[in-house]
């Protein structure tokens, strides 16, 4: 959930069109709970989209609930990256969420948001 944007979606395994048609896709190369949890979604034109993440600011919160519990994260970064930059999905010692989505009318770019767990 991203309260500031009124977004509440489920996360599905795989960074696929099928997953993103139902909510967010989970990058299989990342953790689903501890460390860096990477997720992607459509930016527009779909029932479930996260294109508005470009409007997040440092300190905005993201809540992530799984069978393991609920964690709250605070946004630390909102950045435009190249569509082939996977460096933000690397493992981390802290618990964080990394969200990516396309940038409207810029197929070579992605919006990347990182948020670190608030303890």
Backbone atoms as SQL, in Angstrom:
CREATE TABLE atoms (id INTEGER PRIMARY KEY, chain TEXT, resi INTEGER, resn TEXT, atom TEXT, x REAL, y REAL, z REAL);
INSERT INTO atoms VALUES
  (1, 'A', 1, 'UNK', 'N', 0.839, -1.187, 0.000),
  (2, 'A', 1, 'UNK', 'CA', 0.000, 0.000, 0.000),
  (3, 'A', 1, 'UNK', 'C', 0.877, 1.241, 0.000),
  (4, 'A', 2, 'UNK', 'N', 0.438, 2.251, -0.777),
  (5, 'A', 2, 'UNK', 'CA', 1.108, 3.542, -0.785),
  (6, 'A', 2, 'UNK', 'C', 0.041, 4.589, -0.464),
  (7, 'A', 3, 'UNK', 'N', -0.133, 4.892, 0.822),
  (8, 'A', 3, 'UNK', 'CA', -1.240, 5.767, 1.242),
  (9, 'A', 3, 'UNK', 'C', -1.292, 7.111, 0.520),
  (10, 'A', 4, 'UNK', 'N', -0.152, 7.766, 0.325),
  (11, 'A', 4, 'UNK', 'CA', -0.139, 9.087, -0.316),
  (12, 'A', 4, 'UNK', 'C', -0.789, 9.060, -1.696),
  (13, 'A', 5, 'UNK', 'N', -0.644, 7.939, -2.389),
  (14, 'A', 5, 'UNK', 'CA', -1.142, 7.826, -3.766),
  (15, 'A', 5, 'UNK', 'C', -2.454, 7.056, -3.865),
  (16, 'A', 6, 'UNK', 'N', -2.951, 6.550, -2.736),
  (17, 'A', 6, 'UNK', 'CA', -4.181, 5.770, -2.760),
  (18, 'A', 6, 'UNK', 'C', -4.020, 4.449, -3.486),
  (19, 'A', 7, 'UNK', 'N', -2.810, 3.903, -3.473),
  (20, 'A', 7, 'UNK', 'CA', -2.531, 2.644, -4.160),
  (21, 'A', 7, 'UNK', 'C', -2.546, 1.499, -3.154),
  (22, 'A', 8, 'UNK', 'N', -3.308, 0.462, -3.468),
  (23, 'A', 8, 'UNK', 'CA', -3.339, -0.752, -2.653),
  (24, 'A', 8, 'UNK', 'C', -3.468, -1.931, -3.615),
  (25, 'A', 9, 'UNK', 'N', -2.376, -2.655, -3.827),
  (26, 'A', 9, 'UNK', 'CA', -2.363, -3.752, -4.794),
  (27, 'A', 9, 'UNK', 'C', -1.668, -4.973, -4.200),
  (28, 'A', 10, 'UNK', 'N', -1.996, -6.114, -4.757),
  (29, 'A', 10, 'UNK', 'CA', -1.316, -7.358, -4.383),
  (30, 'A', 10, 'UNK', 'C', -0.055, -7.502, -5.223),
  (31, 'A', 11, 'UNK', 'N', 0.865, -8.312, -4.711),
  (32, 'A', 11, 'UNK', 'CA', 2.111, -8.601, -5.411),
  (33, 'A', 11, 'UNK', 'C', 2.068, -10.053, -5.872),
  (34, 'A', 12, 'UNK', 'N', 2.422, -10.267, -7.126),
  (35, 'A', 12, 'UNK', 'CA', 2.407, -11.600, -7.728),
  (36, 'A', 12, 'UNK', 'C', 3.817, -11.969, -8.167),
  (37, 'A', 13, 'UNK', 'N', 4.143, -13.241, -8.107),
  (38, 'A', 13, 'UNK', 'CA', 5.492, -13.677, -8.446),
  (39, 'A', 13, 'UNK', 'C', 5.766, -13.499, -9.927),
  (40, 'A', 14, 'UNK', 'N', 6.928, -12.943, -10.248),
  (41, 'A', 14, 'UNK', 'CA', 7.378, -12.786, -11.626),
  (42, 'A', 14, 'UNK', 'C', 7.166, -11.394, -12.170),
  (43, 'A', 15, 'UNK', 'N', 8.168, -10.934, -12.899),
  (44, 'A', 15, 'UNK', 'CA', 8.082, -9.608, -13.523),
  (45, 'A', 15, 'UNK', 'C', 7.509, -9.764, -14.929),
  (46, 'A', 16, 'UNK', 'N', 6.259, -10.232, -14.968),
  (47, 'A', 16, 'UNK', 'CA', 5.612, -10.580, -16.227),
  (48, 'A', 16, 'UNK', 'C', 4.368, -9.727, -16.473),
  (49, 'A', 17, 'UNK', 'N', 3.945, -9.709, -17.701),
  (50, 'A', 17, 'UNK', 'CA', 2.714, -9.004, -18.060),
  (51, 'A', 17, 'UNK', 'C', 1.536, -9.599, -17.300),
  (52, 'A', 18, 'UNK', 'N', 1.525, -10.920, -17.148),
  (53, 'A', 18, 'UNK', 'CA', 0.430, -11.589, -16.429),
  (54, 'A', 18, 'UNK', 'C', 0.389, -11.151, -14.967),
  (55, 'A', 19, 'UNK', 'N', 1.542, -11.070, -14.328),
  (56, 'A', 19, 'UNK', 'CA', 1.588, -10.627, -12.928),
  (57, 'A', 19, 'UNK', 'C', 1.119, -9.186, -12.808),
  (58, 'A', 20, 'UNK', 'N', 1.636, -8.333, -13.695),
  (59, 'A', 20, 'UNK', 'CA', 1.288, -6.909, -13.618),
  (60, 'A', 20, 'UNK', 'C', -0.153, -6.628, -14.009),
  (61, 'A', 21, 'UNK', 'N', -0.794, -7.568, -14.690),
  (62, 'A', 21, 'UNK', 'CA', -2.218, -7.411, -15.008),
  (63, 'A', 21, 'UNK', 'C', -3.072, -7.580, -13.751),
  (64, 'A', 22, 'UNK', 'N', -2.505, -8.242, -12.718),
  (65, 'A', 22, 'UNK', 'CA', -3.239, -8.510, -11.478),
  (66, 'A', 22, 'UNK', 'C', -2.774, -7.616, -10.324),
  (67, 'A', 23, 'UNK', 'N', -1.684, -6.898, -10.508),
  (68, 'A', 23, 'UNK', 'CA', -1.128, -6.057, -9.444),
  (69, 'A', 23, 'UNK', 'C', 0.309, -5.719, -9.769),
  (70, 'A', 24, 'UNK', 'N', 1.200, -5.948, -8.803),
  (71, 'A', 24, 'UNK', 'CA', 2.626, -5.748, -9.040),
  (72, 'A', 24, 'UNK', 'C', 3.290, -7.089, -9.293),
  (73, 'A', 25, 'UNK', 'N', 4.363, -7.058, -10.066),
  (74, 'A', 25, 'UNK', 'CA', 5.166, -8.254, -10.266),
  (75, 'A', 25, 'UNK', 'C', 6.366, -8.209, -9.343),
  (76, 'A', 26, 'UNK', 'N', 6.697, -9.351, -8.754),
  (77, 'A', 26, 'UNK', 'CA', 7.875, -9.445, -7.889),
  (78, 'A', 26, 'UNK', 'C', 9.061, -9.915, -8.719),
  (79, 'A', 27, 'UNK', 'N', 10.165, -9.154, -8.672),
  (80, 'A', 27, 'UNK', 'CA', 11.383, -9.580, -9.350),
  (81, 'A', 27, 'UNK', 'C', 11.899, -10.835, -8.656),
  (82, 'A', 28, 'UNK', 'N', 11.887, -11.954, -9.368),
  (83, 'A', 28, 'UNK', 'CA', 12.286, -13.233, -8.798),
  (84, 'A', 28, 'UNK', 'C', 13.730, -13.272, -8.326),
  (85, 'A', 29, 'UNK', 'N', 14.546, -12.350, -8.815),
  (86, 'A', 29, 'UNK', 'CA', 15.953, -12.309, -8.407),
  (87, 'A', 29, 'UNK', 'C', 16.134, -11.599, -7.063),
  (88, 'A', 30, 'UNK', 'N', 15.033, -11.078, -6.500),
  (89, 'A', 30, 'UNK', 'CA', 15.119, -10.367, -5.223),
  (90, 'A', 30, 'UNK', 'C', 14.348, -11.119, -4.145),
  (91, 'A', 31, 'UNK', 'N', 14.595, -10.728, -2.926),
  (92, 'A', 31, 'UNK', 'CA', 13.907, -11.334, -1.791),
  (93, 'A', 31, 'UNK', 'C', 12.429, -10.967, -1.797),
  (94, 'A', 32, 'UNK', 'N', 11.642, -11.805, -1.164),
  (95, 'A', 32, 'UNK', 'CA', 10.219, -11.478, -1.000),
  (96, 'A', 32, 'UNK', 'C', 9.944, -10.917, 0.393),
  (97, 'A', 33, 'UNK', 'N', 10.983, -10.901, 1.276),
  (98, 'A', 33, 'UNK', 'CA', 10.751, -10.398, 2.631),
  (99, 'A', 33, 'UNK', 'C', 11.960, -9.672, 3.209),
  (100, 'A', 34, 'UNK', 'N', 13.079, -10.359, 3.413),
  (101, 'A', 34, 'UNK', 'CA', 14.259, -9.722, 4.007),
  (102, 'A', 34, 'UNK', 'C', 15.171, -9.153, 2.925),
  (103, 'A', 35, 'UNK', 'N', 15.841, -8.053, 3.245),
  (104, 'A', 35, 'UNK', 'CA', 16.745, -7.443, 2.277),
  (105, 'A', 35, 'UNK', 'C', 15.989, -6.558, 1.310),
  (106, 'A', 36, 'UNK', 'N', 16.386, -6.601, 0.053),
  (107, 'A', 36, 'UNK', 'CA', 15.821, -5.740, -0.983),
  (108, 'A', 36, 'UNK', 'C', 14.722, -6.491, -1.735),
  (109, 'A', 37, 'UNK', 'N', 13.487, -6.064, -1.565),
  (110, 'A', 37, 'UNK', 'CA', 12.330, -6.659, -2.246),
  (111, 'A', 37, 'UNK', 'C', 11.998, -5.805, -3.465),
  (112, 'A', 38, 'UNK', 'N', 12.230, -6.347, -4.653),
  (113, 'A', 38, 'UNK', 'CA', 11.997, -5.598, -5.886),
  (114, 'A', 38, 'UNK', 'C', 10.663, -5.945, -6.524),
  (115, 'A', 39, 'UNK', 'N', 9.940, -4.895, -6.936),
  (116, 'A', 39, 'UNK', 'CA', 8.632, -5.076, -7.561),
  (117, 'A', 39, 'UNK', 'C', 8.475, -4.104, -8.725),
  (118, 'A', 40, 'UNK', 'N', 7.669, -4.510, -9.699),
  (119, 'A', 40, 'UNK', 'CA', 7.440, -3.668, -10.872),
  (120, 'A', 40, 'UNK', 'C', 5.954, -3.623, -11.188),
  (121, 'A', 41, 'UNK', 'N', 5.562, -2.560, -11.873),
  (122, 'A', 41, 'UNK', 'CA', 4.173, -2.421, -12.258),
  (123, 'A', 41, 'UNK', 'C', 4.033, -1.539, -13.483),
  (124, 'A', 42, 'UNK', 'N', 2.860, -1.589, -14.080),
  (125, 'A', 42, 'UNK', 'CA', 2.569, -0.724, -15.220),
  (126, 'A', 42, 'UNK', 'C', 2.489, 0.727, -14.771),
  (127, 'A', 43, 'UNK', 'N', 2.785, 1.635, -15.692),
  (128, 'A', 43, 'UNK', 'CA', 2.701, 3.053, -15.344),
  (129, 'A', 43, 'UNK', 'C', 1.373, 3.683, -15.744),
  (130, 'A', 44, 'UNK', 'N', 0.626, 3.032, -16.618),
  (131, 'A', 44, 'UNK', 'CA', -0.676, 3.561, -17.062),
  (132, 'A', 44, 'UNK', 'C', -1.333, 2.512, -17.944),
  (133, 'A', 45, 'UNK', 'N', -2.577, 2.761, -18.289),
  (134, 'A', 45, 'UNK', 'CA', -3.250, 1.907, -19.240),
  (135, 'A', 45, 'UNK', 'C', -3.631, 0.525, -18.736),
  (136, 'A', 46, 'UNK', 'N', -3.541, 0.320, -17.447),
  (137, 'A', 46, 'UNK', 'CA', -3.909, -0.968, -16.863),
  (138, 'A', 46, 'UNK', 'C', -4.727, -0.702, -15.612),
  (139, 'A', 47, 'UNK', 'N', -5.548, -1.673, -15.241),
  (140, 'A', 47, 'UNK', 'CA', -6.370, -1.513, -14.038),
  (141, 'A', 47, 'UNK', 'C', -5.496, -1.222, -12.823),
  (142, 'A', 48, 'UNK', 'N', -4.396, -1.961, -12.712),
  (143, 'A', 48, 'UNK', 'CA', -3.460, -1.759, -11.608),
  (144, 'A', 48, 'UNK', 'C', -2.210, -1.101, -12.172),
  (145, 'A', 49, 'UNK', 'N', -1.941, 0.111, -11.748),
  (146, 'A', 49, 'UNK', 'CA', -0.726, 0.775, -12.220),
  (147, 'A', 49, 'UNK', 'C', -0.128, 1.627, -11.102),
  (148, 'A', 50, 'UNK', 'N', 1.174, 1.836, -11.218),
  (149, 'A', 50, 'UNK', 'CA', 1.885, 2.607, -10.202),
  (150, 'A', 50, 'UNK', 'C', 2.634, 3.782, -10.822),
  (151, 'A', 51, 'UNK', 'N', 2.129, 4.283, -11.942),
  (152, 'A', 51, 'UNK', 'CA', 2.780, 5.404, -12.615),
  (153, 'A', 51, 'UNK', 'C', 2.974, 6.617, -11.725),
  (154, 'A', 52, 'UNK', 'N', 2.104, 6.774, -10.740),
  (155, 'A', 52, 'UNK', 'CA', 2.184, 7.950, -9.853),
  (156, 'A', 52, 'UNK', 'C', 3.342, 7.880, -8.866),
  (157, 'A', 53, 'UNK', 'N', 4.106, 6.771, -8.836),
  (158, 'A', 53, 'UNK', 'CA', 5.225, 6.716, -7.876),
  (159, 'A', 53, 'UNK', 'C', 6.248, 7.809, -8.144),
  (160, 'A', 54, 'UNK', 'N', 6.240, 8.361, -9.350),
  (161, 'A', 54, 'UNK', 'CA', 7.163, 9.460, -9.657),
  (162, 'A', 54, 'UNK', 'C', 6.862, 10.689, -8.802),
  (163, 'A', 55, 'UNK', 'N', 5.663, 10.741, -8.208),
  (164, 'A', 55, 'UNK', 'CA', 5.258, 11.874, -7.375),
  (165, 'A', 55, 'UNK', 'C', 5.548, 11.669, -5.890),
  (166, 'A', 56, 'UNK', 'N', 6.169, 10.547, -5.534),
  (167, 'A', 56, 'UNK', 'CA', 6.510, 10.321, -4.133),
  (168, 'A', 56, 'UNK', 'C', 7.682, 11.206, -3.725),
  (169, 'A', 57, 'UNK', 'N', 7.787, 11.458, -2.432),
  (170, 'A', 57, 'UNK', 'CA', 8.869, 12.273, -1.876),
  (171, 'A', 57, 'UNK', 'C', 9.519, 11.529, -0.723),
  (172, 'A', 58, 'UNK', 'N', 10.728, 11.934, -0.385),
  (173, 'A', 58, 'UNK', 'CA', 11.431, 11.335, 0.748),
  (174, 'A', 58, 'UNK', 'C', 10.543, 11.406, 1.987),
  (175, 'A', 59, 'UNK', 'N', 10.452, 10.285, 2.678),
  (176, 'A', 59, 'UNK', 'CA', 9.649, 10.212, 3.895),
  (177, 'A', 59, 'UNK', 'C', 8.257, 9.647, 3.699),
  (178, 'A', 60, 'UNK', 'N', 7.738, 9.668, 2.466),
  (179, 'A', 60, 'UNK', 'CA', 6.429, 9.051, 2.212),
  (180, 'A', 60, 'UNK', 'C', 6.530, 7.564, 2.548),
  (181, 'A', 61, 'UNK', 'N', 5.415, 6.980, 2.969),
  (182, 'A', 61, 'UNK', 'CA', 5.474, 5.596, 3.434),
  (183, 'A', 61, 'UNK', 'C', 4.871, 4.607, 2.443),
  (184, 'A', 62, 'UNK', 'N', 5.401, 3.389, 2.537),
  (185, 'A', 62, 'UNK', 'CA', 4.900, 2.230, 1.798),
  (186, 'A', 62, 'UNK', 'C', 4.747, 1.120, 2.830),
  (187, 'A', 63, 'UNK', 'N', 3.594, 0.465, 2.826),
  (188, 'A', 63, 'UNK', 'CA', 3.353, -0.645, 3.747),
  (189, 'A', 63, 'UNK', 'C', 3.294, -1.931, 2.931),
  (190, 'A', 64, 'UNK', 'N', 4.004, -2.940, 3.412),
  (191, 'A', 64, 'UNK', 'CA', 4.111, -4.218, 2.710),
  (192, 'A', 64, 'UNK', 'C', 3.679, -5.326, 3.671),
  (193, 'A', 65, 'UNK', 'N', 2.648, -6.070, 3.272),
  (194, 'A', 65, 'UNK', 'CA', 2.117, -7.140, 4.113),
  (195, 'A', 65, 'UNK', 'C', 2.239, -8.474, 3.394),
  (196, 'A', 66, 'UNK', 'N', 2.812, -9.455, 4.098),
  (197, 'A', 66, 'UNK', 'CA', 2.920, -10.818, 3.568),
  (198, 'A', 66, 'UNK', 'C', 2.506, -11.778, 4.677),
  (199, 'A', 67, 'UNK', 'N', 2.622, -13.068, 4.419),
  (200, 'A', 67, 'UNK', 'CA', 2.331, -14.047, 5.461),
  (201, 'A', 67, 'UNK', 'C', 3.329, -13.948, 6.611),
  (202, 'A', 68, 'UNK', 'N', 4.459, -13.277, 6.371),
  (203, 'A', 68, 'UNK', 'CA', 5.480, -13.094, 7.408),
  (204, 'A', 68, 'UNK', 'C', 5.181, -11.920, 8.336),
  (205, 'A', 69, 'UNK', 'N', 4.255, -11.043, 7.946),
  (206, 'A', 69, 'UNK', 'CA', 3.922, -9.882, 8.764),
  (207, 'A', 69, 'UNK', 'C', 3.753, -8.638, 7.924),
  (208, 'A', 70, 'UNK', 'N', 3.818, -7.497, 8.590),
  (209, 'A', 70, 'UNK', 'CA', 3.682, -6.199, 7.929),
  (210, 'A', 70, 'UNK', 'C', 4.884, -5.342, 8.262),
  (211, 'A', 71, 'UNK', 'N', 5.427, -4.687, 7.249),
  (212, 'A', 71, 'UNK', 'CA', 6.527, -3.744, 7.445),
  (213, 'A', 71, 'UNK', 'C', 6.165, -2.421, 6.805),
  (214, 'A', 72, 'UNK', 'N', 6.642, -1.347, 7.433),
  (215, 'A', 72, 'UNK', 'CA', 6.459, -0.006, 6.885),
  (216, 'A', 72, 'UNK', 'C', 7.823, 0.526, 6.463),
  (217, 'A', 73, 'UNK', 'N', 7.852, 1.137, 5.308),
  (218, 'A', 73, 'UNK', 'CA', 9.076, 1.656, 4.711),
  (219, 'A', 73, 'UNK', 'C', 8.902, 3.146, 4.436),
  (220, 'A', 74, 'UNK', 'N', 9.993, 3.906, 4.524),
  (221, 'A', 74, 'UNK', 'CA', 9.973, 5.333, 4.193),
  (222, 'A', 74, 'UNK', 'C', 10.791, 5.539, 2.921),
  (223, 'A', 75, 'UNK', 'N', 10.243, 6.284, 1.987),
  (224, 'A', 75, 'UNK', 'CA', 10.912, 6.550, 0.713),
  (225, 'A', 75, 'UNK', 'C', 12.214, 7.316, 0.966),
  (226, 'A', 76, 'UNK', 'N', 13.276, 6.837, 0.337),
  (227, 'A', 76, 'UNK', 'CA', 14.581, 7.494, 0.430),
  (228, 'A', 76, 'UNK', 'C', 15.057, 8.009, -0.922),
  (229, 'A', 77, 'UNK', 'N', 14.487, 7.483, -2.023),
  (230, 'A', 77, 'UNK', 'CA', 14.946, 7.862, -3.352),
  (231, 'A', 77, 'UNK', 'C', 13.827, 7.740, -4.373),
  (232, 'A', 78, 'UNK', 'N', 13.717, 8.734, -5.233),
  (233, 'A', 78, 'UNK', 'CA', 12.856, 8.689, -6.416),
  (234, 'A', 78, 'UNK', 'C', 13.745, 9.167, -7.556),
  (235, 'A', 79, 'UNK', 'N', 13.987, 8.293, -8.533),
  (236, 'A', 79, 'UNK', 'CA', 14.986, 8.602, -9.551),
  (237, 'A', 79, 'UNK', 'C', 14.574, 8.033, -10.898),
  (238, 'A', 80, 'UNK', 'N', 14.942, 8.729, -11.969),
  (239, 'A', 80, 'UNK', 'CA', 14.769, 8.210, -13.327),
  (240, 'A', 80, 'UNK', 'C', 16.051, 7.460, -13.670),
  (241, 'A', 81, 'UNK', 'N', 15.899, 6.203, -14.092),
  (242, 'A', 81, 'UNK', 'CA', 17.050, 5.368, -14.439),
  (243, 'A', 81, 'UNK', 'C', 16.873, 4.819, -15.850),
  (244, 'A', 82, 'UNK', 'N', 17.946, 4.268, -16.400),
  (245, 'A', 82, 'UNK', 'CA', 17.879, 3.626, -17.717),
  (246, 'A', 82, 'UNK', 'C', 17.087, 2.323, -17.601),
  (247, 'A', 83, 'UNK', 'N', 16.414, 1.941, -18.671),
  (248, 'A', 83, 'UNK', 'CA', 15.587, 0.725, -18.637),
  (249, 'A', 83, 'UNK', 'C', 16.408, -0.554, -18.490),
  (250, 'A', 84, 'UNK', 'N', 17.720, -0.466, -18.615),
  (251, 'A', 84, 'UNK', 'CA', 18.578, -1.643, -18.450),
  (252, 'A', 84, 'UNK', 'C', 19.470, -1.540, -17.208),
  (253, 'A', 85, 'UNK', 'N', 19.164, -0.626, -16.307),
  (254, 'A', 85, 'UNK', 'CA', 19.927, -0.460, -15.065),
  (255, 'A', 85, 'UNK', 'C', 19.294, -1.323, -13.974),
  (256, 'A', 86, 'UNK', 'N', 19.927, -2.440, -13.664),
  (257, 'A', 86, 'UNK', 'CA', 19.402, -3.371, -12.668),
  (258, 'A', 86, 'UNK', 'C', 20.116, -3.224, -11.327),
  (259, 'A', 87, 'UNK', 'N', 20.989, -2.231, -11.196),
  (260, 'A', 87, 'UNK', 'CA', 21.807, -2.085, -9.992),
  (261, 'A', 87, 'UNK', 'C', 20.983, -1.848, -8.728),
  (262, 'A', 88, 'UNK', 'N', 19.810, -1.278, -8.860),
  (263, 'A', 88, 'UNK', 'CA', 18.984, -0.976, -7.678),
  (264, 'A', 88, 'UNK', 'C', 18.265, -2.213, -7.140),
  (265, 'A', 89, 'UNK', 'N', 18.394, -3.336, -7.828),
  (266, 'A', 89, 'UNK', 'CA', 17.763, -4.576, -7.377),
  (267, 'A', 89, 'UNK', 'C', 18.754, -5.499, -6.672),
  (268, 'A', 90, 'UNK', 'N', 19.969, -5.032, -6.466),
  (269, 'A', 90, 'UNK', 'CA', 20.977, -5.839, -5.771),
  (270, 'A', 90, 'UNK', 'C', 20.566, -6.071, -4.326),
  (271, 'A', 91, 'UNK', 'N', 21.067, -7.150, -3.736),
  (272, 'A', 91, 'UNK', 'CA', 20.791, -7.456, -2.340),
  (273, 'A', 91, 'UNK', 'C', 21.311, -6.361, -1.416),
  (274, 'A', 92, 'UNK', 'N', 20.638, -6.168, -0.298),
  (275, 'A', 92, 'UNK', 'CA', 21.047, -5.151, 0.673),
  (276, 'A', 92, 'UNK', 'C', 21.034, -5.740, 2.075),
  (277, 'A', 93, 'UNK', 'N', 21.821, -5.141, 2.962),
  (278, 'A', 93, 'UNK', 'CA', 21.859, -5.578, 4.361),
  (279, 'A', 93, 'UNK', 'C', 20.625, -5.098, 5.114),
  (280, 'A', 94, 'UNK', 'N', 20.073, -3.964, 4.682),
  (281, 'A', 94, 'UNK', 'CA', 18.854, -3.451, 5.325),
  (282, 'A', 94, 'UNK', 'C', 17.627, -3.980, 4.596),
  (283, 'A', 95, 'UNK', 'N', 16.467, -3.795, 5.195),
  (284, 'A', 95, 'UNK', 'CA', 15.208, -4.173, 4.551),
  (285, 'A', 95, 'UNK', 'C', 14.701, -2.975, 3.777),
  (286, 'A', 96, 'UNK', 'N', 14.470, -3.187, 2.489),
  (287, 'A', 96, 'UNK', 'CA', 13.966, -2.099, 1.636),
  (288, 'A', 96, 'UNK', 'C', 13.079, -2.647, 0.541),
  (289, 'A', 97, 'UNK', 'N', 12.320, -1.746, -0.034),
  (290, 'A', 97, 'UNK', 'CA', 11.490, -2.060, -1.198),
  (291, 'A', 97, 'UNK', 'C', 11.993, -1.203, -2.346),
  (292, 'A', 98, 'UNK', 'N', 12.130, -1.829, -3.504),
  (293, 'A', 98, 'UNK', 'CA', 12.479, -1.110, -4.724),
  (294, 'A', 98, 'UNK', 'C', 11.333, -1.305, -5.703),
  (295, 'A', 99, 'UNK', 'N', 10.742, -0.200, -6.151),
  (296, 'A', 99, 'UNK', 'CA', 9.641, -0.227, -7.117),
  (297, 'A', 99, 'UNK', 'C', 10.125, 0.364, -8.429),
  (298, 'A', 100, 'UNK', 'N', 9.765, -0.273, -9.545),
  (299, 'A', 100, 'UNK', 'CA', 10.083, 0.292, -10.853),
  (300, 'A', 100, 'UNK', 'C', 8.839, 0.292, -11.730),
  (301, 'A', 101, 'UNK', 'N', 8.793, 1.271, -12.598),
  (302, 'A', 101, 'UNK', 'CA', 7.737, 1.345, -13.601),
  (303, 'A', 101, 'UNK', 'C', 8.282, 2.125, -14.790),
  (304, 'A', 102, 'UNK', 'N', 7.665, 1.945, -15.928),
  (305, 'A', 102, 'UNK', 'CA', 8.071, 2.700, -17.111),
  (306, 'A', 102, 'UNK', 'C', 7.797, 4.185, -16.898),
  (307, 'A', 103, 'UNK', 'N', 8.507, 5.012, -17.647),
  (308, 'A', 103, 'UNK', 'CA', 8.266, 6.444, -17.652),
  (309, 'A', 103, 'UNK', 'C', 7.478, 6.751, -18.921),
  (310, 'A', 104, 'UNK', 'N', 6.298, 7.312, -18.766),
  (311, 'A', 104, 'UNK', 'CA', 5.409, 7.558, -19.902),
  (312, 'A', 104, 'UNK', 'C', 6.147, 8.259, -21.042),
  (313, 'A', 105, 'UNK', 'N', 6.002, 7.704, -22.246),
  (314, 'A', 105, 'UNK', 'CA', 6.561, 8.242, -23.486),
  (315, 'A', 105, 'UNK', 'C', 8.093, 8.248, -23.525),
  (316, 'A', 106, 'UNK', 'N', 8.738, 7.503, -22.632),
  (317, 'A', 106, 'UNK', 'CA', 10.200, 7.393, -22.609),
  (318, 'A', 106, 'UNK', 'C', 10.579, 5.923, -22.404),
  (319, 'A', 107, 'UNK', 'N', 10.456, 5.091, -23.451),
  (320, 'A', 107, 'UNK', 'CA', 10.681, 3.654, -23.295),
  (321, 'A', 107, 'UNK', 'C', 12.099, 3.305, -22.838),
  (322, 'A', 108, 'UNK', 'N', 13.033, 4.216, -22.978),
  (323, 'A', 108, 'UNK', 'CA', 14.408, 3.954, -22.560),
  (324, 'A', 108, 'UNK', 'C', 14.634, 4.194, -21.065),
  (325, 'A', 109, 'UNK', 'N', 13.604, 4.683, -20.376),
  (326, 'A', 109, 'UNK', 'CA', 13.754, 5.060, -18.968),
  (327, 'A', 109, 'UNK', 'C', 12.750, 4.352, -18.064),
  (328, 'A', 110, 'UNK', 'N', 13.087, 4.306, -16.782),
  (329, 'A', 110, 'UNK', 'CA', 12.204, 3.766, -15.747),
  (330, 'A', 110, 'UNK', 'C', 12.203, 4.727, -14.567),
  (331, 'A', 111, 'UNK', 'N', 11.097, 4.751, -13.844),
  (332, 'A', 111, 'UNK', 'CA', 11.052, 5.435, -12.552),
  (333, 'A', 111, 'UNK', 'C', 11.422, 4.383, -11.520),
  (334, 'A', 112, 'UNK', 'N', 12.352, 4.734, -10.637),
  (335, 'A', 112, 'UNK', 'CA', 12.783, 3.803, -9.583),
  (336, 'A', 112, 'UNK', 'C', 12.602, 4.488, -8.237),
  (337, 'A', 113, 'UNK', 'N', 11.898, 3.807, -7.344),
  (338, 'A', 113, 'UNK', 'CA', 11.680, 4.305, -5.979),
  (339, 'A', 113, 'UNK', 'C', 12.255, 3.287, -5.011),
  (340, 'A', 114, 'UNK', 'N', 13.039, 3.779, -4.056),
  (341, 'A', 114, 'UNK', 'CA', 13.502, 2.904, -2.977),
  (342, 'A', 114, 'UNK', 'C', 13.006, 3.459, -1.655),
  (343, 'A', 115, 'UNK', 'N', 12.613, 2.535, -0.778),
  (344, 'A', 115, 'UNK', 'CA', 12.125, 2.890, 0.546),
  (345, 'A', 115, 'UNK', 'C', 12.733, 1.911, 1.542),
  (346, 'A', 116, 'UNK', 'N', 13.215, 2.439, 2.668),
  (347, 'A', 116, 'UNK', 'CA', 13.901, 1.637, 3.683),
  (348, 'A', 116, 'UNK', 'C', 12.974, 1.435, 4.877),
  (349, 'A', 117, 'UNK', 'N', 13.050, 0.248, 5.472),
  (350, 'A', 117, 'UNK', 'CA', 12.174, -0.081, 6.597),
  (351, 'A', 117, 'UNK', 'C', 12.324, 0.912, 7.743),
  (352, 'A', 118, 'UNK', 'N', 11.167, 1.306, 8.289),
  (353, 'A', 118, 'UNK', 'CA', 11.112, 2.171, 9.454),
  (354, 'A', 118, 'UNK', 'C', 10.951, 1.260, 10.664),
  (355, 'A', 119, 'UNK', 'N', 11.841, 1.352, 11.607),
  (356, 'A', 119, 'UNK', 'CA', 11.783, 0.452, 12.776),
  (357, 'A', 119, 'UNK', 'C', 11.177, 1.146, 13.975);
